Amino acid sequence: LYMEHTFAYGQHREVWAEASPLTAAAIRTLDAYCRERFIELAPNQNSFGHFERWLRHPHYRPLAECPDGSETATGEWRDVPTTLDPANPAALALISELYAELLPNFNSRRLHIGCDETWELGKGKSRAAAEQIGLHRVYLDYLQKLKALAARHGRMPLYWGDMVWNHFPERLAELDREMIHVDWGYYWAYPFRAHGEKLVAAGVPFWFAPGTSTWSSLVGCNEAAYGSNRSAVLA
């Protein structure tokens, strides 16, 4: 159940006030409905990137990797930060608080921690650390902290795999075997088979996550949807 800011956290009303959020009672009802139909409803709470709906507010902005904004890969300036500072204890404390309030509403023992598209990582507060120990270690060390938070609630973490493939595909041996790498690809020729072969060889548990390409759309992109799902199934 993908969420960035759409759960009615008790202490964070300014983040979700305009987003018609799910309440704890609504999630428990949905979870029970799923269990009756043999569906495991697993929680997701983005915990690294895709945090712009939080960081746009002055109260949370100090938790950002680049609180004053950053330049995108295409050279455009983004005023609103999207990525948490992985070295800031206050950022981790916030995630811990969110997990403690959200997770008791789900029966699933899985937790998707997100961690995709951390675009600013290594460009702001973590720049020195990335230059010293490598961007991959900054990223993976933060995932270890999230894993520890998830373990407090008896949850196995899943995380999106794009940062691995885009920034350190040669570091598969350093991935945690007690976390599930979720390889997402939403276009026709996404290399699910090639990625799967490498993950198998490295002994990394993984799932494939093809997309339906229906977001922000009336009819979706059928070619991309068919292609990515076909690539995943045939892999």
N, C-alpha and C positions, 0 to 999 in steps of 0.2 A: 504494500500500500504506500505508494510514493508520496512523500511530503517534504516540503521545504519549510513552510511557515503556516501550514493550514491545520494545526491542532491547537485547540484553545488552552494553551498553557496558562496556568493561573497567574503567573507573575509577568507575563509578556503580552499583555493585551494590545499594545500599540503595534505589534508586529502583525497580528492576525485580525485586527478589528474590522478591516474592510474586505476580508477574504472568505466570509461564510465558512468558518472553520468547523471541523469535526470535533465534537465533544467526547469526553471519556465514555459517557453513557452510549453515545452513538456507535463508537468503535466496539464496545462490548457487545452491543446488539448485532452489529455486522459480523463480529468474530463468531458469535454463537450461530448465526445463520449459515456461515461458511462451514463450520464444523459439522452441522447437521447434514451437510451435503458433501462431506468428505473432502473439503477444500481447506488447505492450510493458509490462513491469512497471516502473512509475515509483515512485521512493521518495517518501515524505512524512515530514517530521519537523517537528512543530509547533515554531515558533520565536519565538512572541510570546505569544499567549494559550493557553488550555488547558494551562497548565504547572503545574497544581495538584499533580500527582503528584510533581513535583520540589520545588516551593516549600513543600510541607507539612513537609519535612525541615529541621531547623535549619541544616544546612550550606548549603542553597541559598536560604533565606528572605531573606537580605540582597540577593539579586538581584531581588526583587519590586518592582513599582510601589508596592504597598501592603503592606508586610511584616507589619503588625499587623492586617490584615483590612480590609474595606470594606463599605459599605452597598450593597445591590443596588438595581436600578431599582424594585423593589416595596417597598422600605423595610426589608428584612430584612438582618441582619448576617451577613456571610460571614467566618468566622474564617480560612479557608485562602485565601491569595492565589492568583490564577490567571494573572496577567499579569506579564511581565518588565518591568523598568525599561529603557526604550529608550536611556537616556543612560548606562547603567552599562557601562563597558568590560569588566568581568568577565562580564556577561551575554552580550555579543557573543563574548567569548573562549570561553565554554562552548559556544555554538552552533557556532562554528568548529571546536571539538574534536569535536563530535558529527558534523558533516558529514564531517570527515576520516576518521572511523572507519566511518561508515555507507555513504557513497556508493560507495566502490570495489567494493561487493558487487553493484551494479546496472550493467547495460549501458546503460540508458536515459540519454539526455542531458537529461532533464527532472528537475526537483526541485520538489515541492510544499512550500512553506515554511509553509503554514497561514495564520496571522495573522488568523483569524476571532475574533469574540467577545472582543476585548480589553477586557473590561468595566471594568476599573479605570483605563484609560488617561485621563490628565488629572485624576485624582482624588487622586493621591499625589505621588510624586517629580517627575512631569512636569507638575504643575499650573501652575507658573510659566511653563514653556515654552509650554504650550498657550494660556495667556492672552496671551502675548506674540506668538507667531507663528501660533497657530491649531492646533487639535487635528489637522487634516488634515496640516499640515506635520510635526508630531511623528511621526505615523503613517507618512507617505510617506517621510520622511527615514530612518526605521529600515528600511523596506523596501529602500531603496537600499543600506544597509549589508549586508543579507542578500543582495541581488543580487551585491554584490562578493564575498562569501564563496562564493556558488554559482559565480561565474565562475572562481574558482581551480580548480574541479573540472570546468570545461567544461560547466556545467549551465545550462539556461534555467529561471528560476523561474516557478512558478505560485502564485497566492495567492487565498484566498477573498475574495469581493467584498462581504460584508455590511457591513463598516465603512464602505465608500464610500457605499452606499445609505442606511444608517442615520444617518450623521453629516455627510457632505459630498457629496451627489449633484450639487451644482452645480459640483464641482471636477474633472469628468472630464477637462478639458483638461490637468490636471496629472499624470495617470496616465502611468506609464512605458510606452512602446510596445514595449519590449523585454522586458516581463513579461506573462504571460497572466493576465487577470482571469477568475476562475472564479465565475460567478454561480450560487449555490445557492438552491434554493427547494423546500420540502418540503410545501407545502400546495396545495389544489385550485386556487386562483385566483392563484398566484404570477405576477407580471407579467413573465414572460420576454420577451414581445414588446415591451413598452414599454421594458424595460431594453436589449434588444438593439438597438432602433432608436437609442437614445441613445448606446450604445457605438459603433455603426457610424458615426454622425454625428461622433463625437469621434475616430474613427480608432484606437480601443483594441482590441487583439486580445483575444478572449474565448472562453470555452467556457460552455455551459450545464450545470448539474449538478442535475438533478431527483433526488428521492430515492425510495426504496421504502418508507420508514416502517416498517421491520421491526425496528428496534433495541429492546432491552428488551421484547420481545413474543413471544408464541407464534405469533400469526397475522398480526401487523402491522395497519396501518390501510389497507385496500384503497382506500377512497375517496380518501384523500390521495395514495397512491402512484399510482393511475391518473390523478388530476387533475394532479399536478405533472408527470408524464411526458408526458401529453397536451399540456399547455400548452407544454412545452419543444419538443416535436416540431412542433407547429403554428406556433410562433413563427418 
